[in-house]
Amino acid sequence: MWAFSQRVGINSVELTLERIGLIAALAATLMFSGPWLANKLSGRVGRGRQIVLFVVLYGIVAMTFGFAKSELGFSLAVFGHSIITGFAVTFLAGFFAFLDPSGRVAAAAPAFNSLGNAAGPSVMVAFIPWFD
């Protein structure tokens, strides 16, 4: 989503680069609330519910981002992405530790995350003509 936020902000919402940068900076400061939320929910709901919660919330954020036509919609999508990403990364780190006490899965996770972050925009660029 970050890879296309500038394009969405300029083309769909008609924001300036400075405004997009400000929104992204504010979103980055909100990212800490995702791990806080994961910590608060960890003892109250099971892992399955957290996965469902993440998938539903991120789906809503992605749809909001994809159909944003106002600065408010764009901002809410970017803020939601930051918060939910922080939630997911924290939750998944704990889940990996539970699945593999040796730590091998947790150690490999950042490499695969980086691979996905690199491959995602490359795959999504094929869909750009549909949205222009």
N, CA, C and O atoms as a GROMACS GRO file, in nm:
protein
  528
    1MET      N    1   0.081  -0.118   0.000
    1MET     CA    2   0.000   0.000   0.000
    1MET      C    3   0.086   0.126   0.000
    1MET      O    4   0.054   0.223  -0.067
    2TRP      N    5   0.195   0.123   0.075
    2TRP     CA    6   0.281   0.242   0.078
    2TRP      C    7   0.334   0.275  -0.061
    2TRP      O    8   0.350   0.392  -0.096
    3ALA      N    9   0.362   0.171  -0.139
    3ALA     CA   10   0.421   0.194  -0.270
    3ALA      C   11   0.330   0.276  -0.360
    3ALA      O   12   0.379   0.347  -0.448
    4PHE      N   13   0.199   0.269  -0.340
    4PHE     CA   14   0.105   0.338  -0.427
    4PHE      C   15   0.035   0.455  -0.360
    4PHE      O   16  -0.052   0.518  -0.420
    5SER      N   17   0.071   0.486  -0.236
    5SER     CA   18   0.002   0.593  -0.165
    5SER      C   19   0.022   0.728  -0.232
    5SER      O   20  -0.070   0.810  -0.238
    6GLN      N   21   0.140   0.753  -0.283
    6GLN     CA   22   0.165   0.880  -0.351
    6GLN      C   23   0.078   0.890  -0.476
    6GLN      O   24   0.017   0.994  -0.502
    7ARG      N   25   0.073   0.785  -0.552
    7ARG     CA   26  -0.007   0.785  -0.676
    7ARG      C   27  -0.156   0.804  -0.646
    7ARG      O   28  -0.224   0.882  -0.713
    8VAL      N   29  -0.207   0.734  -0.545
    8VAL     CA   30  -0.348   0.749  -0.507
    8VAL      C   31  -0.373   0.890  -0.456
    8VAL      O   32  -0.471   0.953  -0.494
    9GLY      N   33  -0.285   0.938  -0.370
    9GLY     CA   34  -0.302   1.072  -0.314
    9GLY      C   35  -0.304   1.181  -0.420
    9GLY      O   36  -0.382   1.275  -0.410
   10ILE      N   37  -0.219   1.169  -0.519
   10ILE     CA   38  -0.212   1.272  -0.624
   10ILE      C   39  -0.324   1.254  -0.725
   10ILE      O   40  -0.394   1.351  -0.756
   11ASN      N   41  -0.343   1.134  -0.778
   11ASN     CA   42  -0.438   1.112  -0.886
   11ASN      C   43  -0.583   1.105  -0.841
   11ASN      O   44  -0.671   1.163  -0.906
   12SER      N   45  -0.610   1.036  -0.732
   12SER     CA   46  -0.749   1.015  -0.690
   12SER      C   47  -0.800   1.125  -0.598
   12SER      O   48  -0.917   1.162  -0.603
   13VAL      N   49  -0.713   1.176  -0.513
   13VAL     CA   50  -0.756   1.272  -0.412
   13VAL      C   51  -0.707   1.413  -0.443
   13VAL      O   52  -0.755   1.510  -0.384
   14GLU      N   53  -0.612   1.424  -0.536
   14GLU     CA   54  -0.554   1.552  -0.578
   14GLU      C   55  -0.484   1.625  -0.463
   14GLU      O   56  -0.500   1.745  -0.445
   15LEU      N   57  -0.406   1.549  -0.387
   15LEU     CA   58  -0.327   1.607  -0.278
   15LEU      C   59  -0.189   1.646  -0.332
   15LEU      O   60  -0.144   1.595  -0.434
   16THR      N   61  -0.125   1.737  -0.261
   16THR     CA   62   0.012   1.774  -0.296
   16THR      C   63   0.107   1.673  -0.232
   16THR      O   64   0.069   1.600  -0.140
   17LEU      N   65   0.230   1.669  -0.281
   17LEU     CA   66   0.330   1.581  -0.220
   17LEU      C   67   0.354   1.617  -0.074
   17LEU      O   68   0.375   1.529   0.009
   18GLU      N   69   0.352   1.746  -0.045
   18GLU     CA   70   0.373   1.791   0.093
   18GLU      C   71   0.262   1.739   0.184
   18GLU      O   72   0.289   1.695   0.296
   19ARG      N   73   0.139   1.743   0.137
   19ARG     CA   74   0.026   1.696   0.217
   19ARG      C   75   0.033   1.544   0.237
   19ARG      O   76   0.006   1.495   0.347
   20ILE      N   77   0.069   1.472   0.133
   20ILE     CA   78   0.084   1.327   0.144
   20ILE      C   79   0.194   1.295   0.244
   20ILE      O   80   0.178   1.204   0.326
   21GLY      N   81   0.304   1.368   0.239
   21GLY     CA   82   0.414   1.347   0.334
   21GLY      C   83   0.371   1.374   0.477
   21GLY      O   84   0.411   1.300   0.568
   22LEU      N   85   0.292   1.477   0.498
   22LEU     CA   86   0.242   1.507   0.632
   22LEU      C   87   0.151   1.396   0.683
   22LEU      O   88   0.162   1.354   0.798
   23ILE      N   89   0.062   1.349   0.598
   23ILE     CA   90  -0.028   1.240   0.637
   23ILE      C   91   0.052   1.114   0.670
   23ILE      O   92   0.023   1.046   0.768
   24ALA      N   93   0.152   1.083   0.588
   24ALA     CA   94   0.235   0.965   0.612
   24ALA      C   95   0.315   0.979   0.742
   24ALA      O   96   0.330   0.882   0.817
   25ALA      N   97   0.364   1.100   0.770
   25ALA     CA   98   0.438   1.122   0.894
   25ALA      C   99   0.347   1.106   1.016
   25ALA      O  100   0.387   1.046   1.116
   26LEU      N  101   0.226   1.159   1.008
   26LEU     CA  102   0.131   1.142   1.118
   26LEU      C  103   0.095   0.994   1.136
   26LEU      O  104   0.081   0.946   1.248
   27ALA      N  105   0.079   0.924   1.025
   27ALA     CA  106   0.048   0.780   1.031
   27ALA      C  107   0.161   0.703   1.096
   27ALA      O  108   0.137   0.609   1.173
   28ALA      N  109   0.284   0.741   1.067
   28ALA     CA  110   0.399   0.673   1.126
   28ALA      C  111   0.400   0.690   1.279
   28ALA      O  112   0.441   0.600   1.351
   29THR      N  113   0.354   0.805   1.327
   29THR     CA  114   0.351   0.825   1.472
   29THR      C  115   0.240   0.743   1.537
   29THR      O  116   0.246   0.715   1.656
   30LEU      N  117   0.139   0.706   1.459
   30LEU     CA  118   0.030   0.623   1.513
   30LEU      C  119   0.063   0.474   1.511
   30LEU      O  120  -0.010   0.394   1.570
   31MET      N  121   0.171   0.437   1.445
   31MET     CA  122   0.203   0.295   1.430
   31MET      C  123   0.222   0.225   1.565
   31MET      O  124   0.196   0.105   1.575
   32PHE      N  125   0.267   0.298   1.667
   32PHE     CA  126   0.289   0.236   1.798
   32PHE      C  127   0.160   0.182   1.859
   32PHE      O  128   0.166   0.092   1.943
   33SER      N  129   0.045   0.234   1.818
   33SER     CA  130  -0.080   0.188   1.877
   33SER      C  131  -0.117   0.047   1.831
   33SER      O  132  -0.194  -0.021   1.899
   34GLY      N  133  -0.065   0.000   1.719
   34GLY     CA  134  -0.090  -0.136   1.673
   34GLY      C  135  -0.035  -0.240   1.770
   34GLY      O  136  -0.109  -0.329   1.812
   35PRO      N  137   0.094  -0.232   1.806
   35PRO     CA  138   0.147  -0.327   1.905
   35PRO      C  139   0.076  -0.316   2.041
   35PRO      O  140   0.056  -0.416   2.109
   36TRP      N  141   0.038  -0.194   2.079
   36TRP     CA  142  -0.035  -0.177   2.204
   36TRP      C  143  -0.167  -0.252   2.198
   36TRP      O  144  -0.205  -0.320   2.293
   37LEU      N  145  -0.238  -0.240   2.084
   37LEU     CA  146  -0.364  -0.311   2.066
   37LEU      C  147  -0.344  -0.462   2.068
   37LEU      O  148  -0.422  -0.534   2.130
   38ALA      N  149  -0.241  -0.510   2.001
   38ALA     CA  150  -0.212  -0.654   2.001
   38ALA      C  151  -0.186  -0.704   2.142
   38ALA      O  152  -0.230  -0.812   2.180
   39ASN      N  153  -0.114  -0.626   2.221
   39ASN     CA  154  -0.085  -0.662   2.360
   39ASN      C  155  -0.213  -0.667   2.442
   39ASN      O  156  -0.233  -0.759   2.522
   40LYS      N  157  -0.300  -0.569   2.425
   40LYS     CA  158  -0.425  -0.564   2.500
   40LYS      C  159  -0.518  -0.680   2.464
   40LYS      O  160  -0.588  -0.733   2.551
   41LEU      N  161  -0.520  -0.720   2.338
   41LEU     CA  162  -0.608  -0.827   2.294
   41LEU      C  163  -0.551  -0.966   2.319
   41LEU      O  164  -0.626  -1.064   2.318
   42SER      N  165  -0.421  -0.976   2.342
   42SER     CA  166  -0.356  -1.106   2.348
   42SER      C  167  -0.414  -1.199   2.454
   42SER      O  168  -0.428  -1.319   2.430
   43GLY      N  169  -0.448  -1.147   2.568
   43GLY     CA  170  -0.501  -1.232   2.673
   43GLY      C  171  -0.653  -1.245   2.672
   43GLY      O  172  -0.709  -1.328   2.743
   44ARG      N  173  -0.718  -1.162   2.592
   44ARG     CA  174  -0.864  -1.157   2.594
   44ARG      C  175  -0.931  -1.237   2.484
   44ARG      O  176  -1.040  -1.291   2.503
   45VAL      N  177  -0.868  -1.246   2.371
   45VAL     CA  178  -0.926  -1.320   2.258
   45VAL      C  179  -0.823  -1.420   2.208
   45VAL      O  180  -0.703  -1.401   2.227
   46GLY      N  181  -0.869  -1.523   2.146
   46GLY     CA  182  -0.779  -1.626   2.095
   46GLY      C  183  -0.706  -1.582   1.970
   46GLY      O  184  -0.737  -1.479   1.911
   47ARG      N  185  -0.609  -1.662   1.929
   47ARG     CA  186  -0.532  -1.630   1.809
   47ARG      C  187  -0.617  -1.628   1.683
   47ARG      O  188  -0.599  -1.543   1.596
   48GLY      N  189  -0.710  -1.720   1.675
   48GLY     CA  190  -0.797  -1.726   1.557
   48GLY      C  191  -0.878  -1.599   1.540
   48GLY      O  192  -0.894  -1.549   1.429
   49ARG      N  193  -0.930  -1.548   1.649
   49ARG     CA  194  -1.008  -1.424   1.644
   49ARG      C  195  -0.921  -1.306   1.603
   49ARG      O  196  -0.966  -1.216   1.531
   50GLN      N  197  -0.798  -1.305   1.649
   50GLN     CA  198  -0.709  -1.196   1.611
   50GLN      C  199  -0.679  -1.200   1.462
   50GLN      O  200  -0.671  -1.095   1.397
   51ILE      N  201  -0.662  -1.318   1.408
   51ILE     CA  202  -0.637  -1.330   1.264
   51ILE      C  203  -0.758  -1.281   1.186
   51ILE      O  204  -0.744  -1.207   1.089
   52VAL      N  205  -0.877  -1.323   1.227
   52VAL     CA  206  -0.999  -1.279   1.160
   52VAL      C  207  -1.014  -1.128   1.172
   52VAL      O  208  -1.048  -1.061   1.074
   53LEU      N  209  -0.988  -1.073   1.290
   53LEU     CA  210  -0.996  -0.928   1.311
   53LEU      C  211  -0.899  -0.855   1.218
   53LEU      O  212  -0.936  -0.757   1.154
   54PHE      N  213  -0.777  -0.904   1.210
   54PHE     CA  214  -0.678  -0.841   1.122
   54PHE      C  215  -0.723  -0.845   0.976
   54PHE      O  216  -0.716  -0.744   0.906
   55VAL      N  217  -0.768  -0.959   0.930
   55VAL     CA  218  -0.808  -0.974   0.789
   55VAL      C  219  -0.925  -0.882   0.757
   55VAL      O  220  -0.925  -0.815   0.653
   56VAL      N  221  -1.025  -0.878   0.844
   56VAL     CA  222  -1.142  -0.793   0.820
   56VAL      C  223  -1.102  -0.646   0.821
   56VAL      O  224  -1.138  -0.571   0.730
   57LEU      N  225  -1.029  -0.603   0.923
   57LEU     CA  226  -0.989  -0.463   0.932
   57LEU      C  227  -0.900  -0.421   0.817
   57LEU      O  228  -0.915  -0.312   0.762
   58TYR      N  229  -0.806  -0.507   0.781
   58TYR     CA  230  -0.717  -0.470   0.671
   58TYR      C  231  -0.793  -0.467   0.538
   58TYR      O  232  -0.761  -0.386   0.451
   59GLY      N  233  -0.891  -0.554   0.522
   59GLY     CA  234  -0.974  -0.549   0.403
   59GLY      C  235  -1.049  -0.417   0.393
   59GLY      O  236  -1.059  -0.358   0.286
   60ILE      N  237  -1.102  -0.371   0.506
   60ILE     CA  238  -1.171  -0.241   0.509
   60ILE      C  239  -1.074  -0.128   0.475
   60ILE      O  240  -1.108  -0.038   0.398
   61VAL      N  241  -0.955  -0.134   0.533
   61VAL     CA  242  -0.855  -0.030   0.505
   61VAL      C  243  -0.816  -0.030   0.357
   61VAL      O  244  -0.807   0.076   0.295
   62ALA      N  245  -0.794  -0.148   0.302
   62ALA     CA  246  -0.755  -0.156   0.160
   62ALA      C  247  -0.866  -0.104   0.070
   62ALA      O  248  -0.837  -0.035  -0.029
   63MET      N  249  -0.991  -0.134   0.101
   63MET     CA  250  -1.102  -0.083   0.020
   63MET      C  251  -1.113   0.069   0.035
   63MET      O  252  -1.136   0.139  -0.063
   64THR      N  253  -1.096   0.118   0.157
   64THR     CA  254  -1.100   0.263   0.178
   64THR      C  255  -0.989   0.331   0.098
   64THR      O  256  -1.011   0.435   0.037
   65PHE      N  257  -0.872   0.272   0.100
   65PHE     CA  258  -0.759   0.327   0.026
   65PHE      C  259  -0.785   0.323  -0.125
   65PHE      O  260  -0.758   0.420  -0.196
   66GLY      N  261  -0.838   0.213  -0.172
   66GLY     CA  262  -0.862   0.198  -0.314
   66GLY      C  263  -0.969   0.290  -0.369
   66GLY      O  264  -0.965   0.329  -0.486
   67PHE      N  265  -1.067   0.325  -0.284
   67PHE     CA  266  -1.177   0.408  -0.331
   67PHE      C  267  -1.175   0.548  -0.272
   67PHE      O  268  -1.275   0.620  -0.281
   68ALA      N  269  -1.064   0.588  -0.211
   68ALA     CA  270  -1.054   0.719  -0.148
   68ALA      C  271  -1.070   0.830  -0.252
   68ALA      O  272  -1.003   0.831  -0.355
   69LYS      N  273  -1.160   0.922  -0.222
   69LYS     CA  274  -1.182   1.037  -0.310
   69LYS      C  275  -1.170   1.168  -0.233
   69LYS      O  276  -1.185   1.276  -0.290
   70SER      N  277  -1.144   1.158  -0.103
   70SER     CA  278  -1.129   1.277  -0.021
   70SER      C  279  -1.003   1.264   0.064
   70SER      O  280  -0.949   1.155   0.082
   71GLU      N  281  -0.958   1.377   0.116
   71GLU     CA  282  -0.841   1.375   0.202
   71GLU      C  283  -0.869   1.296   0.330
   71GLU      O  284  -0.781   1.227   0.381
   72LEU      N  285  -0.991   1.307   0.381
   72LEU     CA  286  -1.027   1.232   0.501
   72LEU      C  287  -1.022   1.082   0.476
   72LEU      O  288  -0.965   1.008   0.557
   73GLY      N  289  -1.079   1.035   0.366
   73GLY     CA  290  -1.076   0.893   0.334
   73GLY      C  291  -0.934   0.842   0.314
   73GLY      O  292  -0.898   0.735   0.362
   74PHE      N  293  -0.854   0.921   0.243
   74PHE     CA  294  -0.714   0.885   0.221
   74PHE      C  295  -0.639   0.878   0.354
   74PHE      O  296  -0.564   0.784   0.379
   75SER      N  297  -0.660   0.978   0.440
   75SER     CA  298  -0.592   0.982   0.570
   75SER      C  299  -0.633   0.864   0.657
   75SER      O  300  -0.547   0.801   0.719
   76LEU      N  301  -0.762   0.834   0.662
   76LEU     CA  302  -0.808   0.721   0.742
   76LEU      C  303  -0.748   0.590   0.694
   76LEU      O  304  -0.713   0.503   0.774
   77ALA      N  305  -0.737   0.575   0.563
   77ALA     CA  306  -0.677   0.453   0.508
   77ALA      C  307  -0.529   0.443   0.544
   77ALA      O  308  -0.483   0.336   0.583
   78VAL      N  309  -0.456   0.552   0.532
   78VAL     CA  310  -0.313   0.550   0.565
   78VAL      C  311  -0.293   0.528   0.715
   78VAL      O  312  -0.204   0.453   0.755
   79PHE      N  313  -0.374   0.595   0.798
   79PHE     CA  314  -0.365   0.575   0.943
   79PHE      C  315  -0.399   0.431   0.978
   79PHE      O  316  -0.328   0.367   1.057
   80GLY      N  317  -0.507   0.380   0.921
   80GLY     CA  318  -0.548   0.242   0.948
   80GLY      C  319  -0.441   0.143   0.907
   80GLY      O  320  -0.416   0.045   0.977
   81HIS      N  321  -0.378   0.168   0.793
   81HIS     CA  322  -0.270   0.079   0.747
   81HIS      C  323  -0.156   0.076   0.850
   81HIS      O  324  -0.104  -0.030   0.882
   82SER      N  325  -0.118   0.191   0.900
   82SER     CA  326  -0.009   0.197   0.999
   82SER      C  327  -0.045   0.120   1.126
   82SER      O  328   0.035   0.041   1.175
   83ILE      N  329  -0.163   0.144   1.177
   83ILE     CA  330  -0.204   0.081   1.302
   83ILE      C  331  -0.217  -0.070   1.285
   83ILE      O  332  -0.166  -0.147   1.367
   84ILE      N  333  -0.284  -0.112   1.178
   84ILE     CA  334  -0.308  -0.255   1.158
   84ILE      C  335  -0.179  -0.329   1.124
   84ILE      O  336  -0.162  -0.444   1.163
   85THR      N  337  -0.088  -0.264   1.054
   85THR     CA  338   0.041  -0.327   1.025
   85THR      C  339   0.119  -0.349   1.155
   85THR      O  340   0.177  -0.456   1.175
   86GLY      N  341   0.120  -0.248   1.243
   86GLY     CA  342   0.187  -0.264   1.372
   86GLY      C  343   0.124  -0.375   1.454
   86GLY      O  344   0.194  -0.451   1.522
   87PHE      N  345  -0.008  -0.385   1.449
   87PHE     CA  346  -0.081  -0.492   1.518
   87PHE      C  347  -0.040  -0.628   1.462
   87PHE      O  348  -0.007  -0.719   1.539
   88ALA      N  349  -0.040  -0.641   1.330
   88ALA     CA  350  -0.012  -0.770   1.266
   88ALA      C  351   0.131  -0.815   1.291
   88ALA      O  352   0.154  -0.933   1.320
   89VAL      N  353   0.226  -0.724   1.281
   89VAL     CA  354   0.366  -0.762   1.300
   89VAL      C  355   0.388  -0.810   1.443
   89VAL      O  356   0.457  -0.910   1.465
   90THR      N  357   0.331  -0.742   1.539
   90THR     CA  358   0.345  -0.782   1.679
   90THR      C  359   0.277  -0.916   1.705
   90THR      O  360   0.335  -1.004   1.768
   91PHE      N  361   0.156  -0.930   1.655
   91PHE     CA  362   0.083  -1.054   1.673
   91PHE      C  363   0.157  -1.171   1.609
   91PHE      O  364   0.171  -1.277   1.670
   92LEU      N  365   0.204  -1.151   1.487
   92LEU     CA  366   0.273  -1.259   1.416
   92LEU      C  367   0.404  -1.298   1.484
   92LEU      O  368   0.440  -1.416   1.486
   93ALA      N  369   0.475  -1.201   1.538
   93ALA     CA  370   0.599  -1.234   1.610
   93ALA      C  371   0.570  -1.326   1.729
   93ALA      O  372   0.642  -1.423   1.752
   94GLY      N  373   0.464  -1.295   1.803
   94GLY     CA  374   0.426  -1.382   1.914
   94GLY      C  375   0.377  -1.518   1.867
   94GLY      O  376   0.405  -1.620   1.930
   95PHE      N  377   0.304  -1.518   1.757
   95PHE     CA  378   0.253  -1.643   1.701
   95PHE      C  379   0.368  -1.732   1.653
   95PHE      O  380   0.366  -1.853   1.674
   96PHE      N  381   0.469  -1.672   1.589
   96PHE     CA  382   0.586  -1.748   1.544
   96PHE      C  383   0.662  -1.807   1.662
   96PHE      O  384   0.707  -1.921   1.657
   97ALA      N  385   0.675  -1.729   1.769
   97ALA     CA  386   0.743  -1.779   1.888
   97ALA      C  387   0.667  -1.897   1.949
   97ALA      O  388   0.728  -1.991   1.999
   98PHE      N  389   0.534  -1.891   1.943
   98PHE     CA  390   0.452  -2.001   1.993
   98PHE      C  391   0.469  -2.126   1.906
   98PHE      O  392   0.482  -2.237   1.958
   99LEU      N  393   0.470  -2.107   1.774
   99LEU     CA  394   0.480  -2.220   1.682
   99LEU      C  395   0.618  -2.286   1.682
   99LEU      O  396   0.630  -2.408   1.672
  100ASP      N  397   0.721  -2.204   1.695
  100ASP     CA  398   0.857  -2.254   1.682
  100ASP      C  399   0.945  -2.197   1.793
  100ASP      O  400   1.008  -2.093   1.775
  101PRO      N  401   0.950  -2.262   1.908
  101PRO     CA  402   1.030  -2.211   2.020
  101PRO      C  403   1.180  -2.198   1.988
  101PRO      O  404   1.251  -2.127   2.058
  102SER      N  405   1.228  -2.267   1.882
  102SER     CA  406   1.370  -2.255   1.848
  102SER      C  407   1.404  -2.118   1.792
  102SER      O  408   1.520  -2.077   1.796
  103GLY      N  409   1.305  -2.046   1.741
  103GLY     CA  410   1.328  -1.912   1.689
  103GLY      C  411   1.362  -1.904   1.542
  103GLY      O  412   1.381  -1.795   1.489
  104ARG      N  413   1.369  -2.018   1.473
  104ARG     CA  414   1.405  -2.016   1.331
  104ARG      C  415   1.300  -1.945   1.246
  104ARG      O  416   1.335  -1.869   1.155
  105VAL      N  417   1.174  -1.969   1.274
  105VAL     CA  418   1.067  -1.904   1.197
  105VAL      C  419   1.070  -1.753   1.220
  105VAL      O  420   1.058  -1.675   1.126
  106ALA      N  421   1.084  -1.714   1.346
  106ALA     CA  422   1.090  -1.571   1.378
  106ALA      C  423   1.211  -1.504   1.313
  106ALA      O  424   1.203  -1.388   1.272
  107ALA      N  425   1.321  -1.576   1.304
  107ALA     CA  426   1.442  -1.519   1.242
  107ALA      C  427   1.425  -1.506   1.090
  107ALA      O  428   1.480  -1.413   1.030
  108ALA      N  429   1.351  -1.597   1.028
  108ALA     CA  430   1.331  -1.592   0.884
  108ALA      C  431   1.222  -1.493   0.843
  108ALA      O  432   1.220  -1.448   0.729
  109ALA      N  433   1.133  -1.459   0.934
  109ALA     CA  434   1.019  -1.374   0.902
  109ALA      C  435   1.059  -1.239   0.841
  109ALA      O  436   0.997  -1.200   0.741
  110PRO      N  437   1.157  -1.166   0.895
  110PRO     CA  438   1.192  -1.037   0.833
  110PRO      C  439   1.239  -1.050   0.688
  110PRO      O  440   1.212  -0.963   0.606
  111ALA      N  441   1.309  -1.157   0.658
  111ALA     CA  442   1.356  -1.177   0.520
  111ALA      C  443   1.237  -1.198   0.426
  111ALA      O  444   1.233  -1.140   0.317
  112PHE      N  445   1.142  -1.279   0.468
  112PHE     CA  446   1.024  -1.302   0.384
  112PHE      C  447   0.935  -1.179   0.378
  112PHE      O  448   0.871  -1.154   0.276
  113ASN      N  449   0.930  -1.102   0.485
  113ASN     CA  450   0.855  -0.977   0.484
  113ASN      C  451   0.917  -0.880   0.382
  113ASN      O  452   0.846  -0.816   0.305
  114SER      N  453   1.048  -0.871   0.383
  114SER     CA  454   1.116  -0.785   0.286
  114SER      C  455   1.094  -0.832   0.143
  114SER      O  456   1.074  -0.752   0.053
  115LEU      N  457   1.096  -0.962   0.124
  115LEU     CA  458   1.070  -1.019  -0.008
  115LEU      C  459   0.928  -0.982  -0.055
  115LEU      O  460   0.908  -0.943  -0.170
  116GLY      N  461   0.831  -0.994   0.034
  116GLY     CA  462   0.694  -0.957   0.000
  116GLY      C  463   0.679  -0.809  -0.028
  116GLY      O  464   0.606  -0.769  -0.119
  117ASN      N  465   0.749  -0.726   0.050
  117ASN     CA  466   0.744  -0.582   0.026
  117ASN      C  467   0.806  -0.544  -0.108
  117ASN      O  468   0.765  -0.447  -0.171
  118ALA      N  469   0.905  -0.620  -0.151
  118ALA     CA  470   0.967  -0.594  -0.281
  118ALA      C  471   0.882  -0.650  -0.395
  118ALA      O  472   0.869  -0.586  -0.499
  119ALA      N  473   0.826  -0.768  -0.376
  119ALA     CA  474   0.749  -0.832  -0.483
  119ALA      C  475   0.609  -0.773  -0.499
  119ALA      O  476   0.558  -0.767  -0.610
  120GLY      N  477   0.548  -0.729  -0.390
  120GLY     CA  478   0.411  -0.678  -0.395
  120GLY      C  479   0.390  -0.567  -0.496
  120GLY      O  480   0.302  -0.579  -0.581
  121PRO      N  481   0.468  -0.460  -0.490
  121PRO     CA  482   0.450  -0.354  -0.589
  121PRO      C  483   0.478  -0.401  -0.732
  121PRO      O  484   0.414  -0.353  -0.826
  122SER      N  485   0.570  -0.492  -0.747
  122SER     CA  486   0.600  -0.544  -0.881
  122SER      C  487   0.482  -0.620  -0.939
  122SER      O  488   0.457  -0.615  -1.059
  123VAL      N  489   0.411  -0.691  -0.855
  123VAL     CA  490   0.292  -0.764  -0.900
  123VAL      C  491   0.177  -0.666  -0.924
  123VAL      O  492   0.106  -0.676  -1.024
  124MET      N  493   0.159  -0.574  -0.832
  124MET     CA  494   0.047  -0.482  -0.841
  124MET      C  495   0.057  -0.386  -0.959
  124MET      O  496  -0.045  -0.335  -1.005
  125VAL      N  497   0.176  -0.361  -1.008
  125VAL     CA  498   0.191  -0.269  -1.121
  125VAL      C  499   0.115  -0.321  -1.244
  125VAL      O  500   0.078  -0.243  -1.331
  126ALA      N  501   0.093  -0.450  -1.250
  126ALA     CA  502   0.015  -0.507  -1.361
  126ALA      C  503  -0.130  -0.461  -1.356
  126ALA      O  504  -0.198  -0.461  -1.459
  127PHE      N  505  -0.179  -0.421  -1.238
  127PHE     CA  506  -0.318  -0.379  -1.223
  127PHE      C  507  -0.340  -0.230  -1.243
  127PHE      O  508  -0.454  -0.184  -1.249
  128ILE      N  509  -0.232  -0.152  -1.253
  128ILE     CA  510  -0.244  -0.009  -1.265
  128ILE      C  511  -0.332   0.033  -1.383
  128ILE      O  512  -0.413   0.124  -1.366
  129PRO      N  513  -0.321  -0.027  -1.500
  129PRO     CA  514  -0.408   0.016  -1.610
  129PRO      C  515  -0.557   0.007  -1.578
  129PRO      O  516  -0.636   0.082  -1.635
  130TRP      N  517  -0.596  -0.082  -1.491
  130TRP     CA  518  -0.737  -0.094  -1.456
  130TRP      C  519  -0.788   0.023  -1.374
  130TRP      O  520  -0.908   0.050  -1.370
  131PHE      N  521  -0.695   0.093  -1.307
  131PHE     CA  522  -0.735   0.201  -1.218
  131PHE      C  523  -0.707   0.340  -1.274
  131PHE      O  524  -0.737   0.440  -1.209
  132ASP      N  525  -0.651   0.348  -1.391
  132ASP     CA  526  -0.623   0.480  -1.453
  132ASP      C  527  -0.741   0.530  -1.531
  132ASP      O  528  -0.734   0.639  -1.589
   0.00000   0.00000   0.00000
